Amino acid sequence: MQFKEKLRQILSVKESPHKIASSFSIGILIGMSPLLGIHTFLGIAVAYLLKLNKFITLVGVYVTNPWTIVPIYSFGIWLGAKMLHIEKIIPEIDWSHMTFSVFIKDFGYLLRPFVAGSTVIAVVSAVISYFFIFFFVKARRG
């Protein structure tokens, strides 16, 4: 499903602009968070607990998908490294001896910048998306 079609479906939902924007922005927050592997479950659970629209929340969650996850999380690691004053973010890699434990040892230091940067990106994106969707829905509905 393309973005324009998803946007059209969001606009057709019979909810208030605040609820639509809240649902989408919470989805964005969760989808861009560093909580890999539980985005869908967390989106549904939070939408249920906060009485948000589950469909719209999941549309927000799925902004982070296989096509967007690499640039989003790469930028998150870069941002987190800048925030934490980490200079070297790309290690020397010996691919001939790569195992899971070597991977964790060689890349484990990127966990803190990943979490810090991705969290900042998630919060900022959620706030911006709330206002964008809120005003977009209000304008389209007249």
C-alpha positions as CSV (number, residue, x, y, z in Angstrom):
1,M,0.0,0.0,0.0
2,Q,1.5,3.4,-1.0
3,F,1.8,6.4,1.3
4,K,-0.9,8.4,-0.5
5,E,-3.4,5.5,-0.1
6,K,-2.5,5.2,3.6
7,L,-3.0,9.0,4.0
8,R,-6.3,8.8,2.3
9,Q,-7.4,6.0,4.7
10,I,-6.2,8.0,7.7
11,L,-8.3,11.0,6.5
12,S,-11.4,8.7,6.2
13,V,-11.3,7.6,9.8
14,K,-14.1,9.1,11.8
15,E,-12.0,10.3,14.8
16,S,-11.1,13.8,16.0
17,P,-8.0,15.4,14.5
18,H,-6.4,15.2,17.9
19,K,-7.0,11.4,18.2
20,I,-5.8,10.8,14.6
21,A,-2.6,12.9,15.2
22,S,-2.0,11.3,18.6
23,S,-2.4,7.8,17.2
24,F,0.0,8.5,14.3
25,S,2.6,10.3,16.4
26,I,2.7,7.5,19.0
27,G,3.2,5.1,16.1
28,I,6.1,7.2,14.9
29,L,7.6,7.3,18.4
30,I,7.4,3.5,18.7
31,G,8.5,2.8,15.1
32,M,11.6,4.9,15.3
33,S,12.5,3.8,18.8
34,P,15.5,1.6,19.4
35,L,13.2,-1.3,20.6
36,L,13.9,-3.5,17.6
37,G,11.6,-6.5,17.1
38,I,8.7,-5.4,19.2
39,H,7.4,-2.4,17.3
40,T,4.2,-4.0,16.1
41,F,3.3,-5.5,19.4
42,L,4.2,-2.4,21.3
43,G,2.2,-0.2,18.9
44,I,-1.0,-2.3,19.3
45,A,-0.5,-2.5,23.1
46,V,0.0,1.2,23.6
47,A,-2.9,2.1,21.2
48,Y,-5.1,-0.3,23.2
49,L,-4.0,1.1,26.6
50,L,-4.3,4.8,25.5
51,K,-7.6,4.1,23.5
52,L,-6.0,5.3,20.3
53,N,-6.8,4.2,16.8
54,K,-4.8,0.9,16.3
55,F,-4.8,1.2,12.4
56,I,-3.4,4.7,12.5
57,T,-0.9,3.8,15.2
58,L,0.4,0.9,13.1
59,V,0.6,3.2,10.0
60,G,3.0,5.4,12.1
61,V,4.9,2.3,13.4
62,Y,5.4,1.1,9.8
63,V,7.1,4.3,8.6
64,T,10.1,2.4,9.8
65,N,10.3,-0.5,7.5
66,P,13.0,-2.5,5.6
67,W,13.5,0.4,3.2
68,T,13.7,3.2,5.8
69,I,15.3,1.4,8.8
70,V,18.9,1.6,7.5
71,P,19.0,5.4,7.0
72,I,17.0,6.2,10.1
73,Y,19.1,4.0,12.4
74,S,22.3,5.0,10.7
75,F,21.5,8.6,11.4
76,G,20.5,7.7,14.9
77,I,23.9,6.1,15.6
78,W,25.7,9.1,14.0
79,L,23.6,11.5,16.1
80,G,24.1,9.5,19.3
81,A,27.8,9.3,18.7
82,K,27.9,13.1,18.3
83,M,25.9,13.6,21.5
84,L,28.1,11.2,23.4
85,H,31.4,12.6,21.9
86,I,32.3,9.3,20.3
87,E,34.8,9.9,17.5
88,K,35.2,6.5,15.9
89,I,31.9,4.8,14.9
90,I,33.1,2.5,12.1
91,P,35.5,-0.2,13.4
92,E,38.0,-2.2,11.5
93,I,36.2,-5.4,10.4
94,D,37.7,-8.8,9.8
95,W,34.9,-10.5,7.9
96,S,36.9,-13.8,7.6
97,H,36.5,-14.4,11.4
98,M,33.1,-12.9,11.9
99,T,30.9,-14.7,14.5
100,F,28.1,-13.4,16.6
101,S,30.4,-13.0,19.6
102,V,33.0,-11.1,17.5
103,F,30.2,-9.0,16.1
104,I,29.0,-8.1,19.6
105,K,32.5,-7.4,20.8
106,D,33.4,-5.2,17.7
107,F,30.0,-3.3,17.5
108,G,28.8,-3.4,21.1
109,Y,30.1,0.1,21.8
110,L,27.6,1.4,19.2
111,L,24.7,0.4,21.5
112,R,24.7,3.5,23.6
113,P,24.9,5.9,20.6
114,F,22.2,3.9,18.9
115,V,19.8,4.1,21.8
116,A,20.5,7.8,22.5
117,G,20.3,9.0,18.9
118,S,17.3,6.8,17.9
119,T,15.4,8.0,21.0
120,V,16.0,11.7,20.1
121,I,15.0,11.1,16.5
122,A,11.8,9.2,17.7
123,V,10.7,12.0,20.0
124,V,11.4,14.8,17.6
125,S,9.7,12.9,14.7
126,A,6.7,12.2,16.9
127,V,6.2,15.8,17.9
128,I,6.6,17.1,14.4
129,S,4.3,14.4,13.0
130,Y,1.6,15.2,15.6
131,F,1.4,18.8,14.4
132,F,1.7,17.9,10.7
133,I,-1.1,15.4,10.9
134,F,-3.3,17.5,13.2
135,F,-3.2,20.5,10.9
136,F,-3.5,18.4,7.8
137,V,-6.6,16.6,9.0
138,K,-8.2,19.9,10.2
139,A,-7.4,21.6,6.8
140,R,-8.8,18.7,4.8
141,R,-12.0,18.5,6.8
142,G,-12.6,22.2,6.7
